[in-house]
């Protein structure tokens, strides 16, 4: 998944302000205790970050 696609999904699902805050500030255990932004910076595929965020916030699987 490209980063631009990830950002579009993030902003559509959570809104721009909340999505950006979740990405930067919310620590996700499934990503090794990192934030989504830290995980992407470390080389984790944005698709894996998206799925972890969706699981963390109970987004229906049809939108993953």
FENJORA-V681885 format. One record per helix or strand of 3 or more residues. SS is the DSSP state (h for helix, s for strand). FROM is the first residue (numbers start at 1). TO is the last residue. If there is no record, write none. Layout:
BEGIN
ss & from & to
SS & FROM & TO
SS & FROM & TO
END
This chain:
BEGIN
ss & from & to
h & 3 & 14
h & 16 & 25
h & 29 & 31
h & 36 & 41
h & 46 & 56
h & 61 & 63
END
